[in-house]
Amino acid sequence: MPDTSFLDWPFFDDRHRALARDLEAWATTALGNGAHDDGNVDAACRALVASLGAGGWLRYAVPAAFGGALAEVDSRAVCLIRETLARHDALADFAFAMQGLGSAPILLAGDEALQRRYLPRVCEGAAIAAFALSEPEAGSDAAALATTARRDGSDWVLDGTKTWISNGGIADFSIVFARTGEAPGSRGISAFVVDAETPGSRIAERIELVAAHPLATLAFENCRIPASHRLGEGGDGFAIAMRSLDIFRASVAAAALGMARRALDESLARAAERVLFGKRLAEFQLTQASIAEMATGIDASALLTYRAAWVRDVQGARTTREAAMAKWNATETAQRIVDRAVQIHGALGVTRGHVVERLYREIRALRIYEGTSEVQQLIIARETLG
Protein backbone atom coordinates (compact mmCIF):
# COMPACT_ATOMS: atom_id res chain seq x y z
CA MET A 1 0.00 0.00 0.00
CA PRO A 2 1.64 3.28 -1.08
CA ASP A 3 2.25 6.01 1.47
CA THR A 4 -0.22 8.82 0.79
CA SER A 5 0.40 10.89 3.93
CA PHE A 6 1.96 13.63 1.79
CA LEU A 7 -1.51 14.41 0.44
CA ASP A 8 -2.29 15.98 3.82
CA TRP A 9 0.30 18.69 3.16
CA PRO A 10 -1.12 22.20 2.63
CA PHE A 11 -0.03 22.19 -1.04
CA PHE A 12 -3.18 20.24 -1.93
CA ASP A 13 -6.93 20.82 -2.04
CA ASP A 14 -9.60 18.17 -1.59
CA ARG A 15 -9.90 17.87 -5.40
CA HIS A 16 -6.24 16.87 -5.57
CA ARG A 17 -6.73 14.24 -2.90
CA ALA A 18 -9.76 12.88 -4.76
CA LEU A 19 -7.79 12.84 -8.01
CA ALA A 20 -4.93 10.90 -6.41
CA ARG A 21 -7.33 8.38 -4.87
CA ASP A 22 -9.31 7.85 -8.09
CA LEU A 23 -6.23 7.55 -10.29
CA GLU A 24 -4.61 5.06 -7.91
CA ALA A 25 -7.72 2.86 -8.12
CA TRP A 26 -7.75 3.09 -11.92
CA ALA A 27 -4.03 2.44 -12.31
CA THR A 28 -4.12 -0.59 -10.03
CA THR A 29 -6.57 -2.34 -12.35
CA ALA A 30 -5.74 -0.82 -15.76
CA LEU A 31 -1.95 -0.78 -15.95
CA GLY A 32 -0.89 -4.32 -15.16
CA ASN A 33 2.72 -4.92 -14.10
CA GLY A 34 4.29 -2.13 -16.18
CA ALA A 35 6.43 -4.47 -18.31
CA HIS A 36 6.83 -3.51 -21.98
CA ASP A 37 9.85 -5.51 -23.10
CA ASP A 38 8.15 -7.62 -25.79
CA GLY A 39 9.54 -5.43 -28.58
CA ASN A 40 6.25 -3.81 -29.55
CA VAL A 41 6.62 -0.57 -27.64
CA ASP A 42 4.84 1.44 -30.36
CA ALA A 43 1.65 -0.56 -29.96
CA ALA A 44 1.94 -0.42 -26.17
CA CYS A 45 2.31 3.35 -26.19
CA ARG A 46 -0.61 3.84 -28.57
CA ALA A 47 -2.75 1.60 -26.36
CA LEU A 48 -1.74 3.55 -23.24
CA VAL A 49 -2.62 6.90 -24.84
CA ALA A 50 -6.02 5.50 -25.82
CA SER A 51 -6.55 4.07 -22.34
CA LEU A 52 -5.53 7.30 -20.60
CA GLY A 53 -7.88 9.19 -22.89
CA ALA A 54 -10.79 6.84 -22.25
CA GLY A 55 -10.14 7.06 -18.51
CA GLY A 56 -10.34 10.84 -18.63
CA TRP A 57 -6.78 11.39 -17.36
CA LEU A 58 -5.51 13.20 -20.46
CA ARG A 59 -8.16 15.84 -19.79
CA TYR A 60 -5.79 17.23 -17.14
CA ALA A 61 -3.26 18.11 -19.87
CA VAL A 62 -5.47 20.75 -21.53
CA PRO A 63 -7.91 23.43 -20.28
CA ALA A 64 -11.68 22.96 -20.06
CA ALA A 65 -12.28 25.14 -23.12
CA PHE A 66 -10.86 22.32 -25.25
CA GLY A 67 -12.30 19.36 -23.36
CA GLY A 68 -10.04 19.46 -20.32
CA ALA A 69 -10.98 18.66 -16.73
CA LEU A 70 -10.13 22.06 -15.20
CA ALA A 71 -10.39 25.66 -16.30
CA GLU A 72 -6.60 25.86 -16.58
CA VAL A 73 -3.85 23.26 -16.56
CA ASP A 74 -3.10 22.64 -12.87
CA SER A 75 0.53 21.81 -12.13
CA ARG A 76 -0.26 19.98 -8.90
CA ALA A 77 -2.75 17.74 -10.72
CA VAL A 78 -0.24 17.05 -13.51
CA CYS A 79 2.44 16.18 -10.94
CA LEU A 80 0.13 13.88 -8.98
CA ILE A 81 -0.83 12.09 -12.18
CA ARG A 82 2.76 11.65 -13.30
CA GLU A 83 3.88 10.46 -9.87
CA THR A 84 1.10 7.88 -9.70
CA LEU A 85 1.55 6.64 -13.26
CA ALA A 86 5.35 6.42 -12.93
CA ARG A 87 5.00 4.34 -9.76
CA HIS A 88 2.86 1.84 -11.66
CA ASP A 89 4.16 2.01 -15.23
CA ALA A 90 6.87 4.32 -16.57
CA LEU A 91 5.59 4.05 -20.14
CA ALA A 92 2.14 5.21 -19.03
CA ASP A 93 3.78 8.23 -17.42
CA PHE A 94 5.69 8.86 -20.67
CA ALA A 95 2.47 8.65 -22.69
CA PHE A 96 0.70 11.15 -20.44
CA ALA A 97 3.64 13.55 -20.27
CA MET A 98 4.13 13.73 -24.02
CA GLN A 99 0.46 14.53 -24.61
CA GLY A 100 0.94 17.54 -22.34
CA LEU A 101 4.36 18.69 -23.51
CA GLY A 102 3.64 17.99 -27.17
CA SER A 103 0.50 20.11 -27.16
CA ALA A 104 1.59 22.86 -24.75
CA PRO A 105 2.97 25.14 -27.50
CA ILE A 106 -0.41 25.07 -29.25
CA LEU A 107 -2.09 25.97 -25.97
CA LEU A 108 0.40 28.78 -25.31
CA ALA A 109 0.69 30.31 -28.78
CA GLY A 110 -1.67 28.68 -31.27
CA ASP A 111 -4.60 30.56 -32.75
CA GLU A 112 -8.10 29.39 -31.95
CA ALA A 113 -8.37 27.31 -35.13
CA LEU A 114 -5.24 25.31 -34.28
CA GLN A 115 -6.27 24.93 -30.64
CA ARG A 116 -9.68 23.57 -31.60
CA ARG A 117 -8.22 21.28 -34.23
CA TYR A 118 -5.62 19.60 -32.03
CA LEU A 119 -6.27 20.02 -28.30
CA PRO A 120 -9.60 18.14 -28.03
CA ARG A 121 -8.06 15.17 -29.84
CA VAL A 122 -5.07 15.28 -27.49
CA CYS A 123 -7.22 14.98 -24.37
CA GLU A 124 -9.37 12.25 -25.95
CA GLY A 125 -6.28 10.20 -26.78
CA ALA A 126 -7.24 10.37 -30.46
CA ALA A 127 -4.04 12.14 -31.57
CA ILE A 128 -0.51 11.53 -30.31
CA ALA A 129 1.75 14.56 -29.88
CA ALA A 130 5.52 15.10 -30.13
CA PHE A 131 7.86 17.96 -29.19
CA ALA A 132 10.66 18.23 -31.76
CA LEU A 133 13.31 20.57 -30.38
CA SER A 134 16.57 18.59 -30.05
CA GLU A 135 19.01 18.12 -32.93
CA PRO A 136 22.26 16.18 -33.39
CA GLU A 137 24.25 19.29 -32.44
CA ALA A 138 21.61 21.05 -30.34
CA GLY A 139 20.53 19.20 -27.23
CA SER A 140 21.18 21.07 -23.99
CA ASP A 141 22.08 24.12 -26.10
CA ALA A 142 18.72 24.21 -27.86
CA ALA A 143 19.32 27.72 -29.20
CA ALA A 144 22.03 26.26 -31.47
CA LEU A 145 19.50 24.40 -33.62
CA ALA A 146 20.10 24.40 -37.38
CA THR A 147 16.77 23.29 -38.87
CA THR A 148 15.44 26.10 -41.06
CA ALA A 149 12.04 27.36 -42.15
CA ARG A 150 11.66 29.76 -45.06
CA ARG A 151 8.55 31.54 -46.24
CA ASP A 152 7.36 30.65 -49.74
CA GLY A 153 4.10 32.32 -50.68
CA SER A 154 1.36 31.10 -48.36
CA ASP A 155 3.53 28.30 -46.95
CA TRP A 156 6.56 27.69 -44.78
CA VAL A 157 9.16 25.21 -46.03
CA LEU A 158 11.15 23.22 -43.43
CA ASP A 159 14.54 21.59 -43.92
CA GLY A 160 16.63 19.89 -41.27
CA THR A 161 16.93 17.04 -38.78
CA LYS A 162 15.50 16.52 -35.30
CA THR A 163 16.66 13.69 -33.05
CA TRP A 164 15.93 12.08 -29.67
CA ILE A 165 12.27 12.91 -30.36
CA SER A 166 9.90 11.21 -27.93
CA ASN A 167 6.90 9.65 -29.70
CA GLY A 168 8.92 9.83 -32.92
CA GLY A 169 7.49 7.18 -35.21
CA ILE A 170 4.01 7.13 -33.69
CA ALA A 171 3.04 10.81 -33.31
CA ASP A 172 0.17 12.19 -35.36
CA PHE A 173 1.67 15.67 -35.20
CA SER A 174 4.85 17.32 -33.95
CA ILE A 175 5.76 20.78 -32.74
CA VAL A 176 8.88 21.57 -34.76
CA PHE A 177 11.25 24.39 -33.86
CA ALA A 178 13.18 25.91 -36.76
CA ARG A 179 15.40 28.87 -37.47
CA THR A 180 13.54 31.64 -39.32
CA GLY A 181 16.22 34.32 -38.97
CA GLU A 182 14.44 37.29 -37.44
CA ALA A 183 17.46 37.83 -35.17
CA PRO A 184 20.64 36.00 -34.13
CA GLY A 185 20.57 33.05 -31.74
CA SER A 186 17.48 32.16 -29.79
CA ARG A 187 15.53 35.18 -31.02
CA GLY A 188 15.49 33.88 -34.59
CA ILE A 189 13.60 30.61 -33.94
CA SER A 190 9.91 29.92 -34.64
CA ALA A 191 7.57 27.02 -33.81
CA PHE A 192 5.38 25.11 -36.25
CA VAL A 193 2.75 22.37 -36.12
CA VAL A 194 3.61 19.60 -38.60
CA ASP A 195 1.24 16.71 -39.24
CA ALA A 196 2.93 13.32 -39.56
CA GLU A 197 1.65 12.67 -43.08
CA THR A 198 2.97 15.97 -44.46
CA PRO A 199 5.06 15.36 -47.62
CA GLY A 200 8.74 15.98 -46.96
CA SER A 201 8.48 14.80 -43.34
CA ARG A 202 9.80 11.31 -42.59
CA ILE A 203 11.18 9.04 -39.90
CA ALA A 204 14.91 8.86 -40.62
CA GLU A 205 15.84 6.43 -37.84
CA ARG A 206 14.30 4.70 -34.85
CA ILE A 207 16.35 4.93 -31.64
CA GLU A 208 16.45 2.20 -28.98
CA LEU A 209 17.03 3.11 -25.35
CA VAL A 210 17.85 1.00 -22.30
CA ALA A 211 14.18 1.37 -21.36
CA ALA A 212 11.46 0.80 -23.94
CA HIS A 213 10.19 4.16 -25.26
CA PRO A 214 9.23 5.21 -28.81
CA LEU A 215 12.02 7.53 -29.98
CA ALA A 216 13.19 8.62 -33.41
CA THR A 217 15.17 10.95 -35.63
CA LEU A 218 12.92 13.04 -37.87
CA ALA A 219 14.01 14.47 -41.22
CA PHE A 220 12.43 17.41 -43.04
CA GLU A 221 13.25 17.91 -46.70
CA ASN A 222 11.37 20.63 -48.55
CA CYS A 223 8.53 20.01 -46.08
CA ARG A 224 5.78 22.47 -46.95
CA ILE A 225 3.21 23.51 -44.31
CA PRO A 226 0.54 26.24 -44.30
CA ALA A 227 1.53 29.64 -42.91
CA SER A 228 -1.30 29.25 -40.38
CA HIS A 229 0.66 26.42 -38.72
CA ARG A 230 3.24 28.78 -37.27
CA LEU A 231 2.70 29.32 -33.54
CA GLY A 232 2.86 32.91 -32.32
CA GLU A 233 4.95 35.48 -34.12
CA GLY A 234 8.19 34.95 -36.00
CA GLY A 235 11.07 34.55 -33.58
CA ASP A 236 8.82 33.48 -30.68
CA GLY A 237 9.74 29.80 -30.93
CA PHE A 238 12.49 29.58 -28.34
CA ALA A 239 10.41 31.44 -25.75
CA ILE A 240 7.47 29.12 -26.51
CA ALA A 241 9.72 26.09 -26.03
CA MET A 242 11.06 27.36 -22.71
CA ARG A 243 7.59 28.27 -21.42
CA SER A 244 6.35 24.79 -22.37
CA LEU A 245 9.27 23.14 -20.59
CA ASP A 246 8.71 25.34 -17.53
CA ILE A 247 5.14 24.03 -17.25
CA PHE A 248 6.23 20.39 -17.29
CA ARG A 249 9.72 20.44 -15.74
CA ALA A 250 8.38 20.04 -12.20
CA SER A 251 6.36 17.08 -13.41
CA VAL A 252 9.59 15.31 -14.44
CA ALA A 253 10.51 15.55 -10.76
CA ALA A 254 7.13 14.03 -9.94
CA ALA A 255 7.78 11.09 -12.27
CA ALA A 256 11.13 10.49 -10.58
CA LEU A 257 9.35 10.68 -7.25
CA GLY A 258 6.90 7.99 -8.34
CA MET A 259 9.74 5.67 -9.34
CA ALA A 260 11.53 6.34 -6.05
CA ARG A 261 8.39 5.53 -4.05
CA ARG A 262 7.98 2.26 -5.94
CA ALA A 263 11.64 1.40 -5.28
CA LEU A 264 11.16 2.04 -1.56
CA ASP A 265 7.96 -0.04 -1.45
CA GLU A 266 9.70 -2.94 -3.18
CA SER A 267 12.67 -2.62 -0.82
CA LEU A 268 10.48 -2.63 2.29
CA ALA A 269 8.73 -5.79 1.11
CA ARG A 270 12.03 -7.50 0.29
CA ALA A 271 13.66 -6.48 3.57
CA ALA A 272 10.70 -7.84 5.52
CA GLU A 273 10.68 -11.23 3.83
CA ARG A 274 14.34 -11.99 3.10
CA VAL A 275 16.13 -14.00 5.81
CA LEU A 276 19.91 -13.78 5.99
CA PHE A 277 22.13 -15.34 8.67
CA GLY A 278 19.05 -16.15 10.71
CA LYS A 279 17.65 -12.57 10.67
CA ARG A 280 15.31 -10.66 8.44
CA LEU A 281 17.16 -8.23 6.20
CA ALA A 282 15.20 -5.40 7.80
CA GLU A 283 16.83 -6.12 11.16
CA PHE A 284 20.32 -5.25 9.94
CA GLN A 285 21.42 -1.72 10.74
CA LEU A 286 22.93 -1.18 7.30
CA THR A 287 19.56 -2.00 5.72
CA GLN A 288 17.86 0.38 8.15
CA ALA A 289 20.32 3.13 7.22
CA SER A 290 19.48 2.62 3.54
CA ILE A 291 15.74 2.74 4.27
CA ALA A 292 16.19 5.93 6.30
CA GLU A 293 18.12 7.59 3.47
CA MET A 294 15.52 6.53 0.92
CA ALA A 295 12.54 7.76 2.95
CA THR A 296 14.18 11.10 3.74
CA GLY A 297 15.19 11.63 0.12
CA ILE A 298 11.64 10.96 -1.04
CA ASP A 299 10.13 13.49 1.35
CA ALA A 300 12.70 16.13 0.42
CA SER A 301 12.02 15.59 -3.28
CA ALA A 302 8.26 15.70 -2.74
CA LEU A 303 8.51 18.99 -0.84
CA LEU A 304 10.54 20.60 -3.63
CA THR A 305 8.31 19.17 -6.37
CA TYR A 306 4.98 20.22 -4.93
CA ARG A 307 6.34 23.58 -3.80
CA ALA A 308 7.18 24.34 -7.43
CA ALA A 309 3.74 23.23 -8.58
CA TRP A 310 2.00 25.19 -5.80
CA VAL A 311 3.91 28.38 -6.60
CA ARG A 312 2.81 28.17 -10.22
CA ASP A 313 -0.82 27.28 -9.45
CA VAL A 314 -1.54 29.45 -6.42
CA GLN A 315 0.86 32.37 -6.67
CA GLY A 316 0.87 32.46 -10.46
CA ALA A 317 4.59 33.12 -10.30
CA ARG A 318 7.38 32.13 -12.65
CA THR A 319 8.92 28.89 -11.36
CA THR A 320 12.11 28.53 -13.39
CA ARG A 321 14.26 28.28 -10.24
CA GLU A 322 11.84 26.16 -8.20
CA ALA A 323 11.20 23.71 -11.04
CA ALA A 324 14.93 23.35 -11.73
CA MET A 325 15.58 22.64 -8.05
CA ALA A 326 12.80 20.05 -8.01
CA LYS A 327 13.96 18.28 -11.17
CA TRP A 328 17.63 18.22 -10.21
CA ASN A 329 17.02 17.00 -6.67
CA ALA A 330 14.27 14.51 -7.44
CA THR A 331 15.95 12.81 -10.39
CA GLU A 332 19.37 12.54 -8.75
CA THR A 333 17.80 11.32 -5.50
CA ALA A 334 15.61 8.79 -7.30
CA GLN A 335 18.68 7.38 -9.08
CA ARG A 336 20.35 6.76 -5.70
CA ILE A 337 17.18 5.28 -4.22
CA VAL A 338 16.67 2.89 -7.12
CA ASP A 339 20.33 1.87 -6.91
CA ARG A 340 19.90 1.09 -3.21
CA ALA A 341 16.78 -0.91 -4.03
CA VAL A 342 18.78 -3.01 -6.50
CA GLN A 343 21.40 -3.62 -3.80
CA ILE A 344 18.78 -4.68 -1.25
CA HIS A 345 17.36 -7.16 -3.76
CA GLY A 346 20.75 -8.66 -4.54
CA ALA A 347 20.72 -10.92 -7.61
CA LEU A 348 16.99 -10.32 -8.08
CA GLY A 349 17.75 -6.63 -8.54
CA VAL A 350 19.69 -7.31 -11.74
CA THR A 351 17.37 -10.02 -13.07
CA ARG A 352 15.76 -8.94 -16.32
CA GLY A 353 12.06 -8.18 -15.82
CA HIS A 354 12.12 -7.66 -12.06
CA VAL A 355 10.47 -4.43 -10.93
CA VAL A 356 13.62 -2.81 -9.52
CA GLU A 357 15.69 -3.87 -12.55
CA ARG A 358 13.12 -2.14 -14.74
CA LEU A 359 13.20 0.95 -12.52
CA TYR A 360 17.01 0.97 -12.80
CA ARG A 361 16.72 1.29 -16.57
CA GLU A 362 13.79 3.71 -16.52
CA ILE A 363 15.14 6.25 -14.04
CA ARG A 364 18.37 7.01 -15.87
CA ALA A 365 16.86 9.06 -18.70
CA LEU A 366 15.09 11.44 -16.31
CA ARG A 367 18.46 12.96 -15.34
CA ILE A 368 18.95 13.90 -19.00
CA TYR A 369 15.72 14.84 -20.77
CA GLU A 370 14.06 18.25 -20.43
CA GLY A 371 17.40 19.62 -19.25
CA THR A 372 20.27 17.59 -17.79
CA SER A 373 21.15 17.78 -14.11
CA GLU A 374 24.08 20.00 -15.02
CA VAL A 375 21.83 22.40 -16.92
CA GLN A 376 19.47 22.54 -13.92
CA GLN A 377 22.41 23.53 -11.72
CA LEU A 378 23.30 26.32 -14.13
CA ILE A 379 19.70 27.54 -14.12
CA ILE A 380 19.52 27.51 -10.32
CA ALA A 381 22.82 29.39 -10.02
CA ARG A 382 21.80 31.95 -12.65
CA GLU A 383 18.45 32.61 -11.01
CA THR A 384 20.01 32.80 -7.54
CA LEU A 385 22.82 35.11 -8.61
CA GLY A 386 20.35 37.28 -10.50
N, C-alpha and C positions, 0 to 999 in steps of 0.2 A: 504494500500500500504506500503510494508516494506521500511524502511530507508536504502538506498544503498549509502549514501554519503561517507561511509568508503572506498568504492572502489576507491575513488579519492586519497587515501593515497599513498605515494610513495612505499609501499610494493608491489604494484601490477603492472603488465604489461597489455597491451590492451587485451592479450589473456585471462587473468584472468577475466577481466571485461566482455568479451564476454561469457566466461564459466558461470559466475554467472547469466548473463541475460538469456542465453539459458536454463540453468537448472531451473531457476525460472519459466519460461514459461512452461516447461515440467512438473514440479512438480505440478503446479497449476491445470493442467488438468488430470494428471495421478495418483495422490496420494489420491484423495478424502479428507475425513475429518480426516484421521489419527486414526480412532477408530478401535481397534482390540480386542474387549472384548467379542466376540461371542464364545470363547472357542476353536477355531480352529487356534491357533497361528502358528502351524507348516505349515499348508497350506498357511496362509497369508505370512509367511516369505519366503517360496519357491516361491510363486508368485511374491513377491517383488524382489527377486534375479533375477528371469527370466526377469522381467520388466526392472530392472536397467541394465541388460545385453543387452537386446534388444534396450534400449535407448542409449547405448554406454557409460554409466556413469561408469561402472565397468572397462572400459579401462584405467581409471586414477589410478587404483590400481596396475597396472603392467607396465613394460617398453614396448616400441614399438617393441622390438625384439620378444616379445611373444604375440603380438596383442594389446599392449597398445596404448594410445593416444599420449604419449610423449616419448622422448628418454629415460628419467629417470623418476621415480616417483617424482612428484613435490609436496612438502609439502603444498604450498599455495593453489594449486588446490584441494588437498585432504581436506584441512580445509574448503575451500569455499563450497565444495560439502557437507561435513558433516554439516556445519552450515545451509545450505539451506534445506537439507533433514530433519534435526532435527526440524526446525521451522515448517515444514509441517506435518511430520510423524516420530515419534521417532523410530518406527520399521523399517522404510526404512533406516534411518541412521544406525541402528544396522546391517541391512543386508549388507549395503555397507562396513561398518567398518570391519566386520568379514571376508569379502572376502579379504580385504587388510591385516589385521593382521594374518589371518589364512594361507595366502600364502607367507608372507614376509620371513619366514625362508628358504623356497625353493628358493626364489629370492636371498637371501643373501648367502646361503651356499650349495644349491643343485647343483649336477652336471648337465650338459646340458641335459641329458636324462630325469631327473626328472623335470627340468624346462619346457622342451617342452611337457612333458606328462600332467602336471597339470596347468601351468600358463595360456595357451590359454583358457582352459575350465573355469578357474576362471573368466577371463574378459568377457567371453561370457555369464556367468551366467548358464553354463551347469554343473558345479560342485560346491558344497557348502563346504566351508572350516571351520575348527575349530582349536583352539589354546589350547592345553591341557597341561597346566602348573600347575595349582592349585591342591592341595590335601587336604584331611580333616585336616591334621596337617601342611600344608605348603601353606599358602596363601600369606600374605605380606612377610613372610620369605621363598621365593621360593626355596632358596638354601637348605632348610631342607627336600626336597622331598624324598620319600621313594620308589617310583616305581623303579624297577630294570630292566635292560636289560643285558642278558648274551649271549656271542657268542657261537653258536653251529654249527660247520661246516660252511656252506655258509649262515647261517641265524643268525638273532638276535631273542632272545626269551624274551618277555616282560611279567612282572607280577607286578600288583599293581592296585591302584585306583586313578582316577582323578575326581575332583568334581568342581561344579560351572562352568561347561564348556559351554560357549556360543555356540549355534548351536548344542549342544549335542542332539542326537535323530534325527537330520535331515541332518547332515554333510555327505558328500560323502567321505571325508578323514579328518584326524586330524594330527596335528603336536604334537607328544607326547614326552615329556621330561622325561628321565629316568636316574637313577644312573648306570653308567658303571664302576666306581671305579678306574679311572686312577690316581686320587689324592683325598685327603680329600675335603669335602665341595663342593663348587660351581665348583671346577675344575675337579670334577669327574662325570659330567653330560653330556649326549649326547642327540641329537635330532633325531627323526625318523618320517618318513611319514608312517601313518597307514591307509589303506583303510578301510572303514566302514564294508565291508563284510568279512574282514579277520577273519578266525576261531580263537576263543579265545578272541575276542573283542566283548563286549556287552554293552548295555545300562542297568546299574544296577538300576537306579532310575531317574524319571523325577522330576524336581524341579520347583515349582511355585513361582513366585515373585509377588510383589505388582503391577508391570506393566508387561503386557503380552510379554514375550520373551521366545524363546526355550532354555532351560537350562537342563543339565543332569549331573548325575554321571556316569562315564565310568569305566568299570572293564576290566582288562587284565589278563587272566589266560592262561599261556603257549601259549601266542600269538606269532606266528612265522612269521617273516617278512624277506624279502631278505636283505642281507648285503648292497646291493646298496641303500636301503632306509634310511640309516643313512645320516644325513646332516653334512658336514664338517668332521673334524677329531674327534676321540674320546676325550671326555672332553671339546669339544667346545660348548656344548649345552646351558649352562647358558649364555655365552657371546652372542650366537645367539638370545636367548630369550630377553636379555636386549637391544640388537641392534634393534630388531623388535619392542619392546615397545617404544624405543626412537623415531622411525620413526612416530609412531601413537599417542604418548602421547599428543602432541600438538593438535591433531585432536579431542581428547576427550574434550579439552577446547573449541574447535570450536562447537562441538555438544551442550555443555552447553550454549554457546553463542546463538546458534539458538533457544534453548528453552527459554532463557531469553528474546530475541527479541520478540518471539511470546507472552510471558506473558505481556510484555510492550504494544504491539499492542492491545491485548485484554483489557488491563486495560485502555488504552486511549479511546477505543471505549465505554467501560462501563461508564467511568467517564463523557464522553460527553453526554451520553443519560440518565443516571440515575438522577432523580430529587428527592431531599431529603430536607424537610423543605423549600420548595419553591425555591430551588437553585439546579443547576446542581452540581453533585458531584465534577466535575473539578474545581468549584469555591471555594471550601473549601481549606484553607491553608494547612491543614494536608494532604489532597490528593495531593496537589501540592508538598509538601515536599517528599512524597513517590515517585511521578513521577520523581522528580529531582534526588533522590537517585538511582532509577532504571536506568535512562538514563546515569548517570555518571558511575555507575558500569559497564554497558554494554560497554561503550567506553574504560574504563580502561582494561577490560577483552579482548576486541578486540585488543588493542594495544599490550598487552603481548602475545596474541595468534599468531598474524601475525608477530610480531617481531621474535618469535621462529621459525616460518616457513621460514621467509625470511633469517635468519641467516643460516639455514640448506641449503636452495636452492641457495642462492647467494654467501655466504661466504664459503660454504662447511665445516662449522665448526661443532664440536660436540655441541649438544644443550641440554645436560642433565639438566643443571641448568635452562636454559630458558624455556624448555618444562615443567619442574616441577613447576616453577613459574606460567606459564600459566594455567596448569591444576588445581593447588591448588586455585588460585584466581578465575578463571572462574567458577569452579564448586561450590565453596562456595558462590560466589556472585549470581550465578543463583538460588541457593536454596533460598536465601533471597528474590530475585526478584519475584520468583514464589510464595513464601509465601505472599508477599505483594499483588500480583495479586489476590490471593484467598481472602484476607481480603477486597480488593476493591470490589470484586464481592459479598461479603456477603454470603448468603445461596446458591446462584448459584455456588459459588466457591467450595462447598463441595458436590455438586449434581453429582452423578455418571454419567459419560459420557460427562460432560461439559469440554470444552477445558482446562481451568485452573486446574480443578480437575485431568484431565489426566496428565497434566504437573507436578502436585504436586507428582504424583506417579512415573513418568518417571525420574524426575531429581535426585531422591535420590540415585540411584545406581551409578551415575557418580562420586560421592564423594568417592566411594569404589573401583570400578574396575580399573584395570591397575595402581594400586598403590593408597592406601587411602590418604586422605588429610594429615594425620599424617606422612606417609612415604614420601610424597612430601616435607614436612617441613624438615625432616631429610636429604633428598637429597640436598635441597637448602642450608642448614646449612653446610653440609659436603663440598659441592663444594665451598661455600664462604670462609669457614675456610681454605680450601686447597689452 
